[in-house]
Every structure is written in structure tokens, then in C-alpha cells.
Amino acid sequence: MAIYLDCASTTPLDSRVRAEMLRYLDDDFGNAGSRTHAWGLRARAAVEHARDQVATVVGARRGDVIFTSGATESNNLAILGLAGAAQDRRHVVATAIEHHAVLEPLAELGRRGFEITLVSPDSRGMVDPDAVAGAVRRDTVLVSIMHVNNETGVRQPVAEVADRLEQSDAYMHVDAAQSFARDIDALRHPRLDLISASAHKINGPKGIGALIIRRRGHERPPLQPLMFGGGQERGLRPGTMPVALVAGFGLAAELAVAERDERWQRCVAFRDALLTGLSSLGGIVNGDLRQSVPYIVNLSFPGLEAEVAIDAWKDLVGVSNGAACTSQSYTCSHVLSAMRLPTWRMEGAVRFSWCAETPQPEWDALVAALQPFRSDDRAAVT
């Protein structure tokens, strides 16, 4: 059976999380908005407990957590919701390597007359915090920067950027889809106003996430809702609360933090084995491993296109050539392009991503599967 190595797109559901969810699907199935009977009260208690579990990850308060359908919705609410109250501040700073769930809302702001500044990374896949801070102006309403890049695994300097914004009124948003509950120290920086997260990246269920909205002093960022009706989630996200999904998210977050050190070390061991096992293929890492999380690696193999490798390995491992939302497109990655990598590296890039529970494949079998496709002509890859 092929081994799943695409955990950056989604992770398997933890059996303990599944059991927690079944309780709220089968027994305590009440509507969390119903306050006239025990079923509704138990559902509401489950939601508030999950809110505590999610808030604790980043040192926030229960009331700071707004449940959404996932990080994509959270990103949209943070960006478009804040823009609705921007008044005369109509400039936004972000990076050129953001997920499309950030870049596309930014493009929408551009169509509404906002000016967008995208800061490019260096060839290691990192943005310079001074470059981000230097792009901030008096009319900047928002700085949005991802924490861990979903294609390269490279950590972005969100805490350093936050430090440099102490004298600015701009709000700071972090897309933490690839780091929430796993690489958390930087996410506890008090200057981070808005944090997006998804449950399905941490062995929780799909379809649930959160936008964490911190107070600055006694006031929260003045977000405006994107949808209306029902008044749930302080009026920012209407709709009947999916209690089972929320409870699953809460437990997944709690478990990820409690087991973080052990999971981290197992991921490090897997990365070491991967790099050693595939070393004979001469792969080049796209991104700085020293600044990366240990559960995503992006490799380009000289003389091989990514689609060839992915097809040759289809019975051995499941990998990708980039973000799941754009993997149907064979255009080069905007992340690797922003890093100004040679064309052959962009065309040959394969993303490997795993969890602490992922078993190791037979690395020799992966190497052997590519031997018939390797080119002896390396002139094009210099």
C-alpha cells in the first residue's frame, strides 16, 4: 500500500478526535444555540470548552476565538472584514509567497481601490522582517504574513515583524495553517492581532477552523462580517455551530500541544531518513532547512520533472507538486518563482509532507522507481 506523504494538504483524523466527535453526532447532538433544554446546554458547553482549548494554544482568551470553516475563511474574514472598516487607510502589506487564500482576498482589495505591497523572499524562501516593516506606511491598515510556508516549510519571521510594528497602528494577521499547535512560540507574540488556523492540519476534522482576534488594549480589530443572519460568533460568522467539528478541533489542538515535543522529534527523524534515503538522486532542497519545520521538505531532482516523479511513485507514496488547491494546475509555483529559482528546479519540485505517525516508505524502492527516467544530460540544470 502506498504511504501518504501529503500532510501539508490534510492529515489523517486522530482516533481520539473521532471518538470525541461521535459523542456529539450520536448522543449530545443538540444545537449550541438552544438554551431551553439539556441537549442544547451540553452542546454549548462543548463549544465553549473547545474555544478554551484553541485559545490556549496561542495564549489568547476564550472570547478571542471565532470558529470558521477553516483557515481560508479565516483569512478572508481577517482581510476583507478589516478592509470594510479601513476608512482612509487603504494600504496593505503582505508577502509574495502567501497561500492563495490570502493572495486572492488581497486581489479583491486591489479591485476595491486598495494598494497592495507584496514583499519578495530571498532564494532561501525567507522574507526579511526589515523589508516588511519598511513597506509599512502611515496609511497601512494591515500586515499579513504566513508563519510557515505550505510549499517549502520555511518559517517566516512573524515575531520579528511584530517587534518592528510596535510604533505602527497597522493590524497584523498571521496565516498559521501550517504551524498552529505545532510551532507555537512565535504565535504567542502579543502584537499578533489576527491568527488563522485549520483543524485538518493537526489530525482534526475538515471543515472547521478559527480566526483568533486579540484585543489591543481593550479593543479588538474592527472587523465587519462577510455573511449575515443568526448573530452567532459575535455576529462575525453566522450559522448553526457544527458542534462535533468544533469539539474535534478543540481536542486535536489540545493533543497537538501536549504531544508537541514527541511529535516534533519523530518528524525530525523522518526528515533525516528521507534526505538520507533519497540522497543518491541528488535532490536539491528548495528552502532553508535550518529555518524550516521538520514536517515539510520541497526537493527538486536534477533531470526529472515533478509530474514524472509523482507518477512513477504513485504505487509507493502520495506526494504533491505544491499546494493542494493548485495541484491540478501545471504552472510553476508562485512561491518558487518568487524565490527566483531556475526553471528546472521549479518544474522538478516535489513536496513531501508527513505527520508524527507516518510510516517510512522503502526509500530504495523510490530511488529505483526513478532510475529509468533520469537524464544523463545535466547541462540544463546548471
C-alpha positions as CSV (number, residue, x, y, z in Angstrom):
1,M,0.0,0.0,0.0
2,A,1.3,3.5,-0.9
3,I,2.3,5.7,2.0
4,Y,0.6,9.1,2.3
5,L,3.2,11.9,2.2
6,D,0.9,14.9,1.6
7,C,0.1,16.0,5.2
8,A,0.6,19.7,4.3
9,S,-2.7,19.4,2.4
10,T,-4.5,17.4,5.1
11,T,-3.8,15.0,7.8
12,P,-5.4,11.7,8.9
13,L,-8.0,12.0,11.7
14,D,-6.8,11.1,15.1
15,S,-8.8,8.2,16.5
16,R,-9.3,10.0,19.8
17,V,-10.6,13.0,18.0
18,R,-13.0,10.8,16.0
19,A,-14.3,9.3,19.3
20,E,-14.9,12.8,20.7
21,M,-16.8,13.9,17.6
22,L,-19.0,10.8,17.6
23,R,-20.3,11.8,21.0
24,Y,-21.7,15.0,19.6
25,L,-23.0,13.3,16.5
26,D,-24.8,10.4,18.2
27,D,-25.7,11.4,21.8
28,D,-25.1,15.1,22.6
29,F,-26.4,16.3,19.2
30,G,-28.2,19.4,20.4
31,N,-27.9,22.9,18.9
32,A,-25.5,25.0,20.8
33,G,-27.8,27.9,20.4
34,S,-30.7,26.2,22.2
35,R,-30.8,27.2,25.9
36,T,-34.1,25.7,27.0
37,H,-33.0,22.0,27.4
38,A,-30.1,19.9,28.4
39,W,-29.1,18.8,24.9
40,G,-28.5,22.4,23.8
41,L,-26.7,23.3,27.1
42,R,-24.4,20.3,26.7
43,A,-23.6,21.3,23.1
44,R,-22.9,24.9,24.2
45,A,-20.6,23.7,26.9
46,A,-18.7,21.6,24.4
47,V,-18.3,24.6,22.1
48,E,-17.0,26.8,24.9
49,H,-14.6,24.1,26.1
50,A,-13.2,23.8,22.6
51,R,-12.9,27.6,22.4
52,D,-10.7,27.4,25.6
53,Q,-8.6,24.6,24.0
54,V,-8.0,26.6,20.8
55,A,-7.3,29.9,22.6
56,T,-4.8,28.3,25.0
57,V,-2.6,27.3,22.1
58,V,-1.6,30.9,21.5
59,G,-2.2,32.3,24.9
60,A,-5.4,34.0,23.9
61,R,-8.8,34.3,25.7
62,R,-11.8,32.2,25.1
63,G,-13.7,35.2,23.7
64,D,-10.9,35.8,21.2
65,V,-11.8,32.7,19.2
66,I,-14.2,32.9,16.3
67,F,-15.0,29.5,14.7
68,T,-15.0,29.3,10.9
69,S,-15.0,26.6,8.2
70,G,-11.2,26.7,8.1
71,A,-8.1,28.9,7.5
72,T,-9.4,30.0,4.1
73,E,-12.5,31.6,5.6
74,S,-10.5,32.9,8.5
75,N,-8.1,34.6,6.1
76,N,-11.0,36.1,4.1
77,L,-12.6,37.4,7.3
78,A,-9.4,38.9,8.6
79,I,-8.5,40.7,5.3
80,L,-11.9,41.6,3.8
81,G,-13.5,42.1,7.2
82,L,-10.9,44.6,8.3
83,A,-11.0,46.4,5.0
84,G,-14.6,47.2,5.5
85,A,-13.7,49.4,8.4
86,A,-10.5,50.8,6.9
87,Q,-11.8,54.3,6.1
88,D,-8.9,56.3,4.7
89,R,-6.3,53.7,5.4
90,R,-6.1,51.8,2.2
91,H,-2.7,50.1,2.0
92,V,-1.9,46.5,2.9
93,V,1.5,44.8,3.1
94,A,1.9,41.0,2.6
95,T,4.4,38.7,1.1
96,A,4.7,37.2,-2.4
97,I,4.7,33.7,-1.0
98,E,1.3,33.7,0.8
99,H,-1.2,31.0,0.2
100,H,-3.9,31.8,-2.4
101,A,-6.4,32.1,0.4
102,V,-4.6,35.3,1.3
103,L,-3.5,36.4,-2.2
104,E,-6.9,36.2,-3.7
105,P,-8.6,38.3,-1.0
106,L,-5.8,40.8,-1.5
107,A,-6.5,40.9,-5.2
108,E,-10.1,41.6,-4.4
109,L,-9.0,44.6,-2.2
110,G,-7.0,45.8,-5.2
111,R,-10.1,45.8,-7.2
112,R,-11.7,47.9,-4.5
113,G,-9.1,50.6,-4.7
114,F,-6.6,49.4,-2.1
115,E,-2.9,49.5,-2.7
116,I,-1.2,46.1,-2.1
117,T,2.6,45.8,-1.5
118,L,4.0,42.3,-1.8
119,V,7.4,41.7,-0.3
120,S,9.5,39.1,-2.0
121,P,11.6,36.4,-0.3
122,D,15.2,35.6,-0.8
123,S,16.4,32.5,-2.6
124,R,16.1,30.5,0.7
125,G,12.4,31.2,0.8
126,M,12.5,33.8,3.7
127,V,11.3,37.3,3.8
128,D,13.3,40.0,5.5
129,P,11.5,41.4,8.5
130,D,13.1,44.8,7.8
131,A,11.8,44.7,4.3
132,V,8.3,44.0,5.6
133,A,8.5,46.7,8.2
134,G,10.0,49.1,5.7
135,A,7.0,48.7,3.4
136,V,4.6,49.9,6.2
137,R,3.2,53.4,5.7
138,R,1.1,55.7,7.8
139,D,-2.0,54.6,5.8
140,T,-1.2,50.9,6.1
141,V,-4.2,49.2,7.7
142,L,-2.9,45.6,7.7
143,V,0.3,43.5,7.5
144,S,-0.4,39.9,6.6
145,I,2.4,37.3,6.7
146,M,2.2,33.5,6.8
147,H,4.1,31.7,9.6
148,V,5.1,28.5,7.8
149,N,5.1,28.3,4.1
150,N,2.9,25.5,2.8
151,E,5.2,24.6,-0.1
152,T,8.7,24.9,1.4
153,G,8.1,24.5,5.1
154,V,10.2,27.6,5.7
155,R,9.3,29.6,8.8
156,Q,8.7,33.3,8.2
157,P,9.9,35.8,10.9
158,V,6.5,36.8,12.2
159,A,7.7,37.6,15.7
160,E,10.5,39.8,14.3
161,V,8.0,41.6,12.1
162,A,5.7,42.1,15.1
163,D,8.5,43.6,17.1
164,R,9.1,46.1,14.3
165,L,5.4,47.2,14.2
166,E,5.3,48.4,17.8
167,Q,5.2,52.0,16.7
168,S,2.7,51.3,13.9
169,D,-1.1,51.3,14.1
170,A,-1.3,48.7,11.4
171,Y,-3.0,45.4,12.4
172,M,-1.0,42.2,11.9
173,H,-2.5,39.0,10.6
174,V,-0.8,35.6,10.5
175,D,-1.9,32.7,8.4
176,A,-0.9,29.9,10.8
177,A,-2.5,27.0,8.9
178,Q,0.8,25.0,8.8
179,S,2.0,25.8,12.3
180,F,-0.9,26.2,14.7
181,A,-0.5,23.9,17.7
182,R,2.8,22.6,16.3
183,D,5.3,25.5,16.2
184,I,3.6,27.9,18.6
185,D,6.2,30.2,20.3
186,A,6.0,32.9,17.7
187,L,2.3,32.8,17.6
188,R,2.1,33.8,21.2
189,H,3.6,37.2,20.4
190,P,1.1,39.8,21.9
191,R,1.4,42.0,18.8
192,L,-0.3,39.5,16.6
193,D,-3.8,40.7,16.2
194,L,-5.4,38.1,14.0
195,I,-4.4,34.4,13.6
196,S,-5.9,31.9,11.2
197,A,-6.0,28.2,11.8
198,S,-7.5,24.9,10.5
199,A,-8.2,21.7,12.3
200,H,-7.4,19.3,9.5
201,K,-3.7,20.2,9.5
202,I,-3.4,18.8,13.1
203,N,-5.2,15.5,12.8
204,G,-8.6,17.1,13.3
205,P,-11.6,17.2,11.1
206,K,-12.0,19.1,7.8
207,G,-14.5,21.9,7.6
208,I,-13.6,23.7,10.9
209,G,-11.1,26.4,11.7
210,A,-10.8,29.6,13.7
211,L,-9.8,33.2,13.5
212,I,-8.3,34.3,16.7
213,I,-8.9,38.0,17.3
214,R,-6.8,39.6,20.0
215,R,-7.6,42.7,21.9
216,R,-5.2,45.6,21.6
217,G,-5.7,47.3,24.9
218,H,-9.5,47.0,25.4
219,E,-10.5,47.0,21.7
220,R,-10.4,44.3,19.1
221,P,-9.7,44.9,15.4
222,P,-12.9,46.5,13.9
223,L,-13.9,43.5,11.7
224,Q,-17.1,43.6,9.7
225,P,-18.9,40.3,8.9
226,L,-18.8,38.8,5.4
227,M,-22.1,37.0,6.0
228,F,-25.3,37.9,7.9
229,G,-28.0,36.1,9.8
230,G,-28.2,34.4,13.2
231,G,-25.8,36.5,15.2
232,Q,-23.5,33.6,16.1
233,E,-19.8,34.2,16.9
234,R,-20.4,37.8,18.0
235,G,-22.1,38.5,14.7
236,L,-19.0,37.8,12.7
237,R,-19.8,34.3,11.5
238,P,-23.5,33.4,11.4
239,G,-24.8,29.9,11.2
240,T,-25.6,26.8,13.3
241,M,-22.5,25.7,15.2
242,P,-21.1,22.3,13.9
243,V,-20.6,21.1,17.5
244,A,-19.0,17.8,16.5
245,L,-16.4,19.5,14.3
246,V,-15.7,22.2,17.0
247,A,-15.2,19.6,19.7
248,G,-12.9,17.7,17.4
249,F,-10.9,20.8,16.6
250,G,-10.6,21.6,20.3
251,L,-9.3,18.1,21.2
252,A,-6.9,18.0,18.2
253,A,-5.4,21.3,19.3
254,E,-5.0,20.1,22.9
255,L,-3.4,16.9,21.9
256,A,-1.1,18.6,19.4
257,V,0.3,20.9,22.1
258,A,0.5,18.2,24.8
259,E,2.4,15.8,22.5
260,R,4.3,18.5,20.6
261,D,7.8,17.6,21.6
262,E,7.4,13.9,20.9
263,R,5.7,14.6,17.6
264,W,8.4,17.1,16.6
265,Q,11.3,14.7,17.3
266,R,9.6,11.9,15.3
267,C,9.1,14.3,12.4
268,V,12.8,15.3,12.6
269,A,13.8,11.6,12.4
270,F,11.5,11.1,9.4
271,R,13.1,14.1,7.6
272,D,16.6,12.8,8.3
273,A,15.6,9.4,6.9
274,L,14.1,11.0,3.8
275,L,17.1,13.1,3.0
276,T,19.4,10.2,3.5
277,G,17.3,7.7,1.7
278,L,16.9,9.8,-1.4
279,S,20.4,11.3,-1.4
280,S,21.6,9.2,-4.4
281,L,19.0,11.1,-6.5
282,G,21.0,14.3,-6.0
283,G,17.9,16.3,-4.8
284,I,18.3,19.9,-4.0
285,V,16.2,21.4,-1.2
286,N,14.1,24.4,-2.1
287,G,14.2,26.4,1.1
288,D,16.5,26.8,4.1
289,L,16.3,23.6,6.2
290,R,17.7,25.4,9.2
291,Q,14.7,27.7,9.2
292,S,12.1,25.1,8.3
293,V,9.7,22.9,10.2
294,P,10.6,19.2,10.2
295,Y,7.4,18.0,8.5
296,I,7.7,19.6,5.1
297,V,10.5,19.3,2.5
298,N,10.5,20.6,-1.1
299,L,13.0,18.8,-3.3
300,S,14.0,19.2,-7.0
301,F,15.7,16.3,-8.7
302,P,18.1,17.1,-11.5
303,G,17.0,15.7,-14.8
304,L,13.4,14.9,-13.6
305,E,10.2,16.8,-13.9
306,A,7.9,16.7,-10.9
307,E,5.0,15.1,-12.8
308,V,7.2,12.2,-13.9
309,A,8.4,11.5,-10.3
310,I,4.8,11.7,-8.9
311,D,3.5,9.3,-11.5
312,A,6.5,6.9,-11.0
313,W,5.8,6.8,-7.3
314,K,2.0,6.6,-7.4
315,D,2.0,3.0,-6.1
316,L,4.7,3.8,-3.4
317,V,3.9,7.2,-1.9
318,G,1.4,10.0,-2.3
319,V,3.3,13.3,-2.8
320,S,2.4,16.6,-4.4
321,N,4.0,19.3,-6.6
322,G,2.7,22.2,-4.4
323,A,-0.4,23.4,-2.6
324,A,-3.4,21.1,-2.9
325,C,-5.7,23.9,-4.1
326,T,-3.5,24.5,-7.2
327,S,-2.1,20.9,-7.8
328,Q,-4.4,20.5,-10.7
329,S,-2.5,23.3,-12.5
330,Y,0.9,22.5,-14.0
331,T,2.1,26.1,-13.9
332,C,5.1,26.8,-11.9
333,S,4.7,27.5,-8.2
334,H,4.3,31.2,-7.4
335,V,6.3,30.5,-4.2
336,L,9.3,29.1,-6.0
337,S,9.0,31.7,-8.7
338,A,9.2,34.5,-6.0
339,M,12.3,32.8,-4.7
340,R,13.8,33.3,-8.3
341,L,14.8,29.7,-8.7
342,P,15.9,28.3,-12.0
343,T,13.1,26.9,-14.2
344,W,14.3,23.3,-13.9
345,R,14.1,23.5,-10.1
346,M,10.6,24.9,-10.3
347,E,9.5,22.2,-12.9
348,G,11.1,19.4,-10.9
349,A,9.9,20.4,-7.4
350,V,8.2,17.8,-5.3
351,R,6.7,18.5,-1.9
352,F,7.0,15.8,0.8
353,S,5.0,16.3,4.0
354,W,4.2,14.0,6.8
355,C,2.9,13.5,10.4
356,A,4.5,12.0,13.5
357,E,2.5,8.8,12.8
358,T,3.6,8.5,9.2
359,P,5.5,5.2,8.5
360,Q,8.6,5.3,6.4
361,P,8.5,4.0,2.9
362,E,11.1,1.8,1.3
363,W,13.4,4.6,0.2
364,D,15.4,2.2,-2.1
365,A,12.2,1.4,-3.9
366,L,11.6,5.1,-4.5
367,V,15.1,5.6,-5.9
368,A,14.8,2.5,-8.1
369,A,11.4,3.7,-9.5
370,L,13.0,6.9,-10.8
371,Q,16.1,5.3,-12.4
372,P,14.5,4.7,-15.9
373,F,13.6,8.4,-16.1
374,R,16.8,10.1,-15.0
375,S,18.5,12.1,-17.7
376,D,22.3,11.9,-18.2
377,D,22.3,15.3,-19.7
378,R,22.7,17.7,-16.8
379,A,23.6,20.7,-19.0
380,A,20.1,22.2,-18.5
381,V,20.3,22.1,-14.7
382,T,23.4,24.1,-14.1
